[in-house]
Amino acid sequence: MQDRCAGSSVPGRVLFPLGLFLAAAAAYGASLGAPFVMDDRANILDNSTIRALWPLPWYGPAGSVAAGRPVANLSFALSHALSGLAPWGYRAVNVLIHIAAMLLVYGIVGRSLALPRLRERFGAHARTLAFFSALLWGLHPLDTQAVTYISQRFESLAAMLVLAALYCAIRSWEGTRAGWWGAGSALAMLLAVGTKETAAVGPGMVYLFEAVLVRGSFREAARRSWKLYAGFLPALAWLGYLAGLGGTAQTIDFTKFTPWEYLITETRVISHYLRLAVFPYPLVMDYAWPKETLAGVWPFALALAALLAAAMGGVAGKSPAALCGALFFLALLVSSSVFPLMDAAFEYRMYLPLVPLCVLAVLGAFRLAGNREARTLLVLAGCAVAFALGLATFARNRDFRSEAALWADTAAKRPQNARAFASLGFALAEAGDCDKAVEVYEKTLMLAPDAWDTWYNLGNCMMVMGRPREAARYYQRSLLLRPVNASAHRNLAQAYLLLSDPAAAERELRLTLIYNPDHPEARKDLAGLLGQEGEDKIPGTTLTSPSK
C-alpha cells in the first residue's frame, strides 16, 4: 500500500485535512444547539468579565476558576462577542478548537514518521497513518466531554496549544526558519499554561519527544535545543503566578483525599480510562468517584506500575512505542497522581492522554499487517472503526440536548451518585416540572441526607407548588446544616409571610441582611413589612456578620 499522500500531492495537503474537518463537523454539528450545563453558569452566565472585549478580559471573577486561566477567559469573551449568551457560539468555538487539535495531531504524526528513526518503517505511508491517527482520536467519544461541555474548553484549548507547541518544535528541528518556529513553540506554551495548569507537562512532553525520536539522547536534546527550552521558562514563571489566582489550585482538597489516598484511587480511575479508550461505554458526565483502598485496587495498581515501568525503561532505550506510553502517563501527571483534586475522575482529563494511545494503536496495527493485501484490509477496518466511533460520538452528543436528559443519563449510570440526582432535580425544577423534581430530590436525600442544598431546593419547589408550610420545614432543615445561607433565610421569610407569621418573617429577613447586607430582595421585603418609605431606613442593617 504505497502512500499516495506523501510529499506535496493534493490528497496529502488538501483531502486528508478536509476529511478530518468534515468528519468532526458531522460528529459534533448536532451539539451546537445544546444548552449550558454545570459550571457553564459560573464560567459564562455569571461571569461579568466576558461581556466586553475591552479592556481585555484577562482575568475572571476573583476567586473563580477562570481567574487563574486568562487565555480561556478571553476566549469566552470572544464567544460572547459572537453570540452573546446563546450557547451555539461557544459550542462552535469548542468544535473549531477540536478540529484544530485534530489537524495538529495529523501534522505531528506525519512529520514524526518522516524522521530518520521512523522513516524506513513508516515513511512511505506517513500521511495515511497520520490521517487515521487524527481521525480515530478526533471521533473518539471519550473526547466529547472536553468538546461538547463548554466549560471544558479549559481542557481542549490547553491541549490544542500544547500540541501546537510540539508541532512548532518539530518544525524548528527540521532546520528551516528554526528561530521563528522556536518562538512560535514558546508562545503556544505560554498561552497553554494561561488556559489551564495541566499544560505544565507540555515542556516535558516536547523534551521526551526530541530525546527519543529526534536526537536519540537526552543530553544531546538539551544541548542542541537549550534555546527552545529556555523559551519555555516564561511560561512556567507565569504558571506559578496564575496558580495563586484560581484554577486547579483551588480545587485541591486535602480533607477529601490525602495524597496517598488520591494516588491509590487514581490507579483504579486510570484503569477505567484505559478501558474506555478501548470500549467507550458507558460514558458518564459526573462520576463522583468514591475513595478507593489499596486492598480493593491492588491488581490495577500492579498492572499500572508494570506499564509505567515498561514505558520508562523503553524511553531509556529510546523506544518509539514506549514514548507513547510515557506521554500518556505524563499527560495525566497533574490530574491523576498525588495532587488530591476534589473529584477523582472526569472524562475530559483524557483529552490529551488519548492522543498517544490512538497513535500507538494505529502504528501497532500497521506493523502487524505485514503485506499489501493486509494493509488494504486495515484501511477498510480503520474506516469502519472511525465510522463506529463517529456514530457513538454523535449519539453521546444527543445526551447534551437538555440538562434534564444529561443528568437522567448520569443518574441511571451512577445510581449511587447523589450529586447526579441533585442536578437532575434542579434541571427538572428549572424546566417547571416540580412534581418530578421533588421525587428526584427525595432520592437524593436517601443517598445524602445532609445535602443542605437539596433541602433548600426542595423548599423552593414547595413554594412554587403553593405549599409554604412544607417549604418552611425544608428551609429550616437546610439552615440547620448551613446557617449562613442568606437566600434560604429570605425564602423562609417568604414562607412565613404566606403563613401569616410576620414576626418570624422579620426575624428571617434580618438574618438575611446579616449574612448579606446588600441583598436587594430582603431589603425591599423588610421595608415593606415595617412600613418604611425607604430601604435606607431599615433598622438593623449595620450589623456585622457573625463568624461562620
C-alpha positions, 0 to 999 in steps of 0.5 A: 500500500504505497502512500499516495499522500506523501510529499506535496500531492493534493490528497496529502495537503488538501483531502486528508485535512478536509476529511478530518474537518468534515468528519468532526463537523458531522460528529459534533454539528448536532451539539451546537444547539445544546444548552449550558450545563454545570459550571457553564453558569459560573464560567459564562452566565455569571461571569461579568468579565466576558461581556466586553472585549475591552479592556481585555478580559484577562482575568475572571471573577476573583476567586473563580476558576477562570481567574487563574486561566486568562487565555480561556477567559478571553476566549469566552469573551470572544464567544460572547462577542459572537453570540452573546449568551446563546450557547451555539457560539461557544459550542462552535468555538469548542468544535473549531478548537477540536478540529484544530487539535485534530489537524495538529495531531495529523501534522505531528504524526506525519512529520514524526514518521518522516524522521530518520528513526521512523522513516524506513518503517513508516515513511512511505505511508506517513500521511495515511497513518497520520490521517487515521491517527487524527481521525480515530482520536478526533471521533473518539467519544471519550473526547466529547466531554472536553468538546461538547461541555463548554466549560471544558474548553479549559481542557481542549484549548490547553491541549490544542496549544500544547500540541501546537507547541510540539508541532512548532518544535518539530518544525524548528528541528527540521532546520528551516526558519528554526528561530521563528518556529522556536518562538512560535513553540514558546508562545503556544506554551505560554498561552497553554499554561494561561488556559489551564495548569495541566499544560505544565507537562507540555515542556516535558512532553516536547523534551521526551519527544526530541530525546527519543525520536529526534536526537536519540539522547537526552543530553544531546536534546538539551544541548542542541535545543537549550534555546527552545527550552529556555523559551519555555521558562516564561511560561512556567514563571507565569504558571506559578503566578496564575496558580495563586489566582484560581484554577486547579489550585483551588480545587485541591482538597486535602480533607477529601483525599490525602495524597496517598489516598488520591494516588491509590484511587487514581490507579483504579480511575486510570484503569477505567480510562484505559478501558474506555479508550478501548470500549467507550461505554458507558460514558458518564458526565459526573462520576463522583468517584468514591475513595478507593483502598489499596486492598480493593485496587491492588491488581490495577495498581500492579498492572499500572506500575508494570506499564509505567515501568515498561514505558520508562525503561523503553524511553531509556532505550529510546523506544518509539512505542514506549514514548507513547506510553510515557506521554500518556502517563505524563499527560495525566501527571497533574490530574491523576497522581498525588495532587488530591483534586476534589473529584477523582475522575472526569472524562475530559482529563483524557483529552490529551492522554488519548492522543498517544494511545490512538497513535500507538494503536494505529502504528501497532496495527500497521506493523502487524499487517505485514503485506499489501493485501493486509494493509488494504484490509486495515484501511477498510477496518480503520474506516469502519472503526472511525465510522463506529466511533463517529456514530457513538460520538454523535449519539453521546452528543444527543445526551447534551440536548437538555440538562434534564436528559444529561443528568437522567443519563448520569443518574441511571449510570451512577445510581449511587451518585447523589450529586447526579440526582441533585442536578437532575432535580434542579434541571427538572425544577428549572424546566417547571416540572416540580412534581418530578423534581421533588421525587428526584430530590427525595432520592437524593436525600436517601443517598445524602441526607445532609445535602443542605442544598437539596433541602433548600431546593426542595423548599423552593419547589414547595413554594412554587407548588403553593405549599409554604408550610412544607417549604418552611420545614425544608428551609429550616432543615437546610439552615440547620446544616448551613446557617449562613445561607442568606437566600434560604433565610429570605425564602423562609421569610417568604414562607412565613409571610404566606403563613401569616407569621410576620414576626418570624418573617422579620426575624428571617429577613434580618438574618438575611441582611446579616449574612448579606447586607446588600441583598436587594430582595430582603431589603425591599421585603423588610421595608415593606413589612415595617412600613418604611418609605425607604430601604435606607431606613431599615433598622438593623442593617449595620450589623456585622456578620457573625463568624461562620 
